[in-house]
Each structure stands twice: as C-alpha cells, then as structure tokens.
Amino acid sequence: MDSMILVISVLIIIILLIVVYLLIFQKKSKVKTPKRSVSHRAVNEINPEYITNKISKVAPSELQSVKQEFIGQRVEVRTFMNSKKASRRGDTYREVVLDYEDKPNIHILGEINMDDYEDQSWMTRGGKLLVTGVISEIHDREIVLDDLKIL
C-alpha cells in the first residue's frame, strides 16, 4: 500500500514537471507585442481625394465601416492655407480650413495652437504646407484632423 502511494505521487510529480516545462517554453515562444496608442502610430501620407471618393461611392450601410478604416490614423497631408478664424478653445487657437493640394473642393479642417510656432511665416506664404494630425471625422468633402500640426 505504501509503495503504491509512493509510485502514484512520483508519477504526479513527473506529470507536473512536464506541464511546467511545456508552459515555460510556450510563454517564451508566444511573446506578444503591446498595442500602440493612436499618437504613436506610424504616420502615413494620405490622399484625401481617394478617401472622399471612396466614401461617396459606398452604400449607406457600409459607410460606417469604411470611415472606421481611416478614423484614428495619424496622417500627413499636403495642403494650401485657405482661411483661419478664432477658435472657441481660447485665444491661442485658430480654426483653419486647408485646401488639399490643387483641389479646392476638398478641405482639411482642424485647430492649431499658434503658441507652437515662433515663426508664423507659413500663414502668409502661398506655397504648399505639410500638415500632420489624427483623423477624427470624415464628411463628404471634408476631413477633420485632431492634434493638427504644420510641419
């Protein structure tokens, strides 16, 4: 009887050691990369004309899923300054309307903090601007960016 209990306990210990050994090696092989937040995503240069054309062609039932494909992405867009006005967020913020490259019917909207820019010559020059931000809303011919910065 005593030898039977001893043999069973040894078998249980061996089985437990095998299970522990397998668990240790499985954890090392299945290392998951942590998910990055929106602000740390890679910056993609986008074509707003492609986005607005794609949204205008989908069925209303598919519209939300197509918008979710783009919303939350940090993007770069080449634009021209169209207009600016005071913001409701405070004295240093300005709401801006930017035209996408040579297509004045597609607008990039957002708010910029003027205190971030010591040199504000970019507001008066007629050249192209490169802006970056996170897409928060997409409308028919408008894309709204949060955390808008002019590069």
C-alpha positions in Angstrom: 0.0 0.0 0.0 2.8 2.4 0.9 4.7 1.6 -2.3 1.6 2.2 -4.3 1.1 5.7 -2.8 4.8 6.4 -3.4 4.6 5.4 -7.1 1.4 7.5 -7.7 3.0 10.5 -6.0 6.1 10.2 -8.1 4.0 9.9 -11.3 2.0 13.0 -10.3 5.3 14.9 -9.7 6.7 13.9 -13.1 3.5 14.9 -14.9 3.5 18.3 -13.1 7.1 18.8 -14.1 6.3 18.1 -17.7 3.4 20.5 -17.6 5.5 23.3 -16.1 8.3 22.6 -18.6 5.8 22.9 -21.5 4.3 26.1 -20.1 7.6 27.8 -19.7 8.6 27.1 -23.3 5.2 28.2 -24.7 5.4 31.5 -23.0 8.8 32.3 -24.5 7.6 31.5 -28.0 4.4 33.5 -27.7 5.6 36.9 -26.8 3.0 39.4 -27.8 3.9 43.0 -28.9 2.0 45.6 -27.0 -0.6 47.6 -28.9 0.4 51.2 -29.6 -1.8 54.1 -28.9 -3.1 56.4 -31.6 -0.5 59.0 -31.0 2.4 56.5 -31.6 1.1 55.0 -34.8 3.2 55.4 -37.9 2.5 58.5 -40.0 1.0 57.8 -43.4 0.8 60.4 -46.2 -2.8 60.1 -47.4 -4.7 61.1 -50.4 -7.9 62.9 -49.2 -9.3 62.7 -52.8 -9.2 58.9 -52.6 -10.9 58.9 -49.2 -13.7 61.3 -50.2 -14.3 59.5 -53.5 -14.4 56.1 -51.7 -16.9 57.4 -49.1 -19.1 58.9 -51.8 -19.4 55.6 -53.7 -20.2 53.2 -50.9 -23.7 52.2 -49.8 -25.0 53.9 -46.7 -25.0 50.6 -44.8 -21.2 50.2 -45.5 -20.3 53.9 -44.8 -19.5 53.5 -41.1 -17.2 50.6 -41.7 -15.3 52.4 -44.4 -14.9 55.5 -42.2 -13.6 53.4 -39.3 -10.9 52.2 -41.6 -9.4 55.7 -41.7 -10.5 57.3 -38.4 -7.8 57.2 -35.8 -4.9 57.1 -38.2 -2.1 59.7 -37.8 -1.6 61.1 -41.3 0.3 63.7 -43.3 -1.4 65.8 -45.9 0.0 68.4 -48.4 -2.3 71.4 -48.3 -2.7 75.2 -49.0 -3.9 77.7 -46.4 -7.5 78.7 -47.2 -8.7 80.6 -44.1 -8.4 80.9 -40.4 -10.5 82.3 -37.7 -10.5 82.5 -33.9 -11.4 79.3 -32.0 -13.7 78.6 -29.1 -10.8 76.8 -27.4 -9.0 80.0 -26.4 -7.0 83.0 -27.7 -4.0 81.0 -28.9 -6.0 78.5 -31.0 -7.2 79.1 -34.6 -9.6 77.1 -36.6 -8.1 76.6 -40.1 -9.5 75.4 -43.4 -6.9 74.0 -45.7 -7.4 73.0 -49.3 -5.9 69.7 -50.5 -3.1 70.4 -52.9 -4.7 71.7 -56.2 -8.2 70.5 -55.3 -10.1 73.4 -53.6 -13.3 71.4 -53.2 -11.6 69.0 -50.7 -10.9 70.6 -47.3 -8.8 69.7 -44.3 -10.3 71.2 -41.1 -8.7 71.5 -37.7 -7.5 73.7 -34.9 -3.9 74.8 -34.4 -2.2 76.3 -31.3 -0.4 79.4 -32.5 1.9 79.3 -29.5 3.6 76.2 -31.0 5.0 78.3 -33.8 7.6 81.0 -33.2 7.9 81.7 -36.9 4.5 82.2 -38.4 5.6 83.0 -42.0 3.8 79.8 -43.2 0.5 81.6 -42.8 1.2 84.2 -45.4 3.2 82.3 -48.0 1.3 80.9 -50.9 3.3 77.6 -51.1 2.3 74.2 -50.1 2.1 73.2 -46.4 2.6 69.8 -45.0 0.3 69.1 -42.0 0.0 66.2 -39.7 -2.8 65.1 -37.5 -5.1 62.3 -36.4 -8.3 61.8 -38.5 -11.3 62.3 -36.2 -14.2 62.8 -38.7 -14.8 62.3 -42.4 -17.6 64.1 -44.2 -18.4 64.3 -47.9 -15.7 66.7 -49.0 -14.1 67.4 -45.6 -11.7 65.6 -43.3 -11.3 66.8 -39.7 -8.0 66.3 -38.0 -7.3 66.4 -34.3 -3.8 67.4 -33.0 -3.2 69.3 -36.2 0.5 70.4 -36.6 2.0 72.3 -39.5 5.4 70.8 -40.5 
